């Protein structure tokens, strides 16, 4: 991401919000920060997902515009402009950081990471996802055919896992993160299952050896990356 572009778009968005009748103090009040903190956003480029969503709303600006130089502020067409087979996209309420599997394995530390917008890949947060939602890139073939390598998965640590949910679990002894399906059946121990029918030993019993840290709520395939 071009950090200078990002900072300039924040500066422009603050000006647009002011044109909409929102003072810098009002912007700060909506975001839960001081007016001085608002003034620091375009200087440092440091702004939380939630505050960026507030700024986008007050300036009537799509989130994508902050990151994409070629994205027009008018790129979001009204509903009647969409084709008959395509409905309007859901409103974007924030962004999710892509983290590594090593970071996922150390989830307690991940919760406290202040993600640098210049070095972190960001994805639109799915509707209904919590602000803590993060993104992982699938590696390995244990979850084929549903999740091939390279697929991006959105993991919500605030969602309570239920049977047949696809989850991220961390092995307590090694801090290694694993991606499996949760299986719960009456009279049987809780299990994690690899979906690949050719996978050797697809079941892993949850017996205190691992902790579930999040539920997969969405996935995304990139056509070109």
C-alpha positions as CSV (number, residue, x, y, z in Angstrom):
1,X,0.0,0.0,0.0
2,X,1.2,3.5,-0.8
3,X,1.3,5.1,2.6
4,X,1.6,8.7,1.2
5,X,-1.5,8.1,-0.9
6,X,-3.3,6.8,2.2
7,X,-2.3,9.8,4.3
8,X,-3.4,12.2,1.5
9,X,-6.8,10.4,1.2
10,X,-7.3,10.8,5.0
11,X,-6.5,14.5,4.7
12,X,-9.0,14.9,1.9
13,X,-11.6,12.9,3.7
14,X,-11.3,15.1,6.7
15,X,-11.9,18.2,4.5
16,X,-14.8,16.5,2.8
17,X,-16.3,15.7,6.2
18,X,-16.0,19.3,7.2
19,X,-17.8,20.3,4.0
20,X,-20.6,18.0,5.1
21,X,-20.9,20.1,8.3
22,X,-18.7,18.0,10.6
23,X,-16.1,20.0,12.5
24,X,-12.8,18.3,13.5
25,X,-14.1,18.2,17.1
26,X,-17.3,16.5,15.8
27,X,-15.2,13.9,13.8
28,X,-13.3,13.2,17.0
29,X,-16.4,12.8,19.0
30,X,-17.9,10.3,16.5
31,X,-14.6,8.4,16.6
32,X,-14.1,8.6,20.4
33,X,-10.8,10.5,20.1
34,X,-9.7,14.1,20.6
35,X,-9.6,16.7,17.8
36,X,-5.8,16.7,18.1
37,X,-5.8,12.9,17.4
38,X,-7.9,13.5,14.3
39,X,-5.3,16.0,13.2
40,X,-2.6,13.4,13.5
41,X,-4.3,10.8,11.2
42,X,-3.1,12.4,7.9
43,X,0.3,13.1,9.4
44,X,1.1,9.6,10.6
45,X,-1.3,7.4,8.6
46,X,-2.1,5.6,11.8
47,X,-5.8,5.2,12.2
48,X,-7.9,2.2,13.5
49,X,-10.3,0.3,11.2
50,X,-13.2,1.6,13.2
51,X,-12.1,5.2,13.0
52,X,-11.4,4.9,9.3
53,X,-15.0,3.6,8.9
54,X,-16.3,6.7,10.8
55,X,-14.3,9.0,8.6
56,X,-15.5,7.3,5.5
57,X,-19.1,7.6,6.7
58,X,-18.8,11.3,7.6
59,X,-17.1,12.2,4.4
60,X,-19.4,10.0,2.3
61,X,-16.4,8.2,0.9
62,X,-16.0,4.4,0.1
63,X,-13.4,2.6,2.1
64,X,-11.6,1.4,-1.1
65,X,-10.9,5.0,-2.1
66,X,-8.4,5.4,0.8
67,X,-6.2,2.5,-0.6
68,X,-6.7,2.5,-4.4
69,X,-5.4,5.5,-6.4
70,X,-7.6,4.6,-9.4
71,X,-10.8,4.1,-7.3
72,X,-13.2,7.0,-7.7
73,X,-15.3,8.4,-4.9
74,X,-18.2,8.1,-7.2
75,X,-17.4,4.4,-8.0
76,X,-20.3,3.2,-5.8
77,X,-23.3,3.3,-8.1
78,X,-26.8,3.6,-6.9
79,X,-28.9,0.4,-6.7
80,X,-30.9,1.1,-9.8
81,X,-27.6,1.3,-11.8
82,X,-26.8,-2.4,-11.1
83,X,-27.5,-5.1,-13.6
84,X,-30.5,-7.3,-13.1
85,X,-28.3,-10.2,-11.9
86,X,-26.1,-8.2,-9.6
87,X,-27.4,-6.5,-6.5
88,X,-25.6,-3.7,-4.6
89,X,-22.6,-4.7,-2.5
90,X,-23.0,-4.6,1.3
91,X,-21.7,-1.5,3.1
92,X,-18.0,-1.9,4.2
93,X,-17.7,-1.1,7.9
94,X,-14.0,-1.7,8.4
95,X,-10.9,-3.6,7.3
96,X,-9.3,-6.9,8.5
97,X,-5.5,-7.4,8.6
98,X,-3.9,-10.4,7.0
99,X,-1.7,-12.1,9.6
100,X,0.7,-15.0,9.4
101,X,0.1,-18.5,10.7
102,X,3.0,-17.9,13.2
103,X,1.1,-14.8,14.5
104,X,-2.1,-16.9,14.7
105,X,-0.3,-19.4,16.8
106,X,0.6,-16.7,19.3
107,X,-2.9,-15.3,19.4
108,X,-2.5,-13.5,22.8
109,X,0.2,-11.3,21.2
110,X,-1.7,-10.9,18.0
111,X,-4.6,-9.2,19.9
112,X,-2.2,-6.4,20.9
113,X,-0.5,-5.9,17.5
114,X,-0.8,-2.3,16.1
115,X,-0.9,-3.2,12.5
116,X,1.2,-0.9,10.3
117,X,-1.0,0.2,7.3
118,X,2.1,0.3,5.1
119,X,3.3,-3.3,5.7
120,X,0.0,-5.1,6.3
121,X,-2.4,-6.4,3.7
122,X,-6.0,-5.2,4.5
123,X,-9.3,-6.7,3.3
124,X,-12.8,-5.4,3.6
125,X,-14.5,-6.7,6.8
126,X,-17.4,-9.1,6.0
127,X,-20.9,-7.9,7.1
128,X,-21.6,-8.9,10.7
129,X,-18.0,-9.6,11.5
130,X,-16.4,-8.3,14.7
131,X,-13.7,-5.6,14.7
132,X,-11.2,-8.4,15.8
133,X,-11.7,-10.4,12.6
134,X,-8.4,-11.2,10.8
135,X,-7.4,-12.9,7.5
136,X,-5.2,-16.0,6.9
137,X,-4.0,-17.4,3.6
138,X,-4.6,-21.1,3.4
139,X,-1.5,-23.3,3.1
140,X,-1.4,-27.1,2.6
141,X,-4.1,-29.4,1.3
142,X,-5.8,-30.7,4.5
143,X,-9.0,-28.7,3.8
144,X,-9.4,-29.6,0.1
145,X,-11.6,-29.4,-1.8
146,X,-13.4,-26.6,0.0
147,X,-10.3,-24.5,0.7
148,X,-7.5,-24.9,-1.7
149,X,-4.0,-23.4,-1.0
150,X,-4.0,-19.7,-1.6
151,X,-7.6,-19.1,-0.5
152,X,-8.1,-16.3,2.0
153,X,-10.2,-17.1,5.0
154,X,-11.7,-14.5,7.4
155,X,-11.6,-15.6,11.0
156,X,-13.7,-14.1,13.8
157,X,-12.4,-14.7,17.3
158,X,-15.6,-13.3,18.8
159,X,-17.8,-16.0,17.3
160,X,-18.6,-19.0,19.4
161,X,-17.7,-22.2,17.6
162,X,-20.5,-24.8,16.9
163,X,-20.4,-28.2,15.4
164,X,-19.6,-28.2,11.7
165,X,-18.0,-24.8,11.9
166,X,-14.6,-24.4,10.3
167,X,-12.2,-23.1,12.9
168,X,-8.7,-22.1,13.7
169,X,-7.2,-23.9,16.7
170,X,-3.8,-23.5,18.4
171,X,-1.9,-26.4,19.8
172,X,-1.1,-25.6,23.4
173,X,2.3,-27.3,23.5
174,X,3.8,-25.9,20.2
175,X,1.7,-22.8,19.6
176,X,1.1,-24.0,16.0
177,X,-2.2,-22.9,14.4
178,X,-4.2,-25.4,12.4
179,X,-7.3,-25.1,10.2
180,X,-10.0,-27.8,10.6
181,X,-13.7,-28.5,10.9
182,X,-15.2,-28.8,14.4
183,X,-17.2,-32.0,15.0
184,X,-19.4,-32.4,18.0
185,X,-21.6,-35.5,18.5
186,X,-23.5,-36.7,21.6
187,X,-21.5,-39.3,23.5
188,X,-18.3,-38.6,21.5
189,X,-15.3,-36.3,22.3
190,X,-15.0,-33.1,20.4
191,X,-12.9,-33.6,17.3
192,X,-11.2,-31.5,14.6
193,X,-11.5,-32.9,11.1
194,X,-9.5,-32.4,7.9
195,X,-11.9,-32.2,5.0
196,X,-9.5,-33.8,2.4
197,X,-10.9,-37.4,1.9
198,X,-7.3,-38.5,1.1
199,X,-5.9,-37.1,4.3
200,X,-4.2,-39.6,6.6
201,X,-5.5,-39.5,10.1
202,X,-8.1,-36.8,9.4
203,X,-9.4,-36.6,13.0
204,X,-7.8,-34.9,16.0
205,X,-9.4,-35.2,19.4
206,X,-9.7,-32.0,21.4
207,X,-8.6,-33.1,24.8
208,X,-6.9,-30.1,26.2
209,X,-4.1,-30.1,23.6
210,X,-5.5,-27.2,21.7
211,X,-7.7,-24.1,21.9
212,X,-10.1,-22.8,19.3
213,X,-9.3,-19.1,18.7
214,X,-11.7,-18.2,15.9
215,X,-14.4,-19.3,13.5
216,X,-14.1,-19.0,9.7
217,X,-17.0,-16.7,8.6
218,X,-16.0,-16.1,5.0
219,X,-13.5,-17.0,2.4
220,X,-12.2,-15.2,-0.8
221,X,-10.5,-16.4,-3.9
222,X,-8.2,-13.9,-5.7
223,X,-8.3,-14.1,-9.5
224,X,-5.0,-12.3,-9.8
225,X,-2.4,-11.9,-7.0
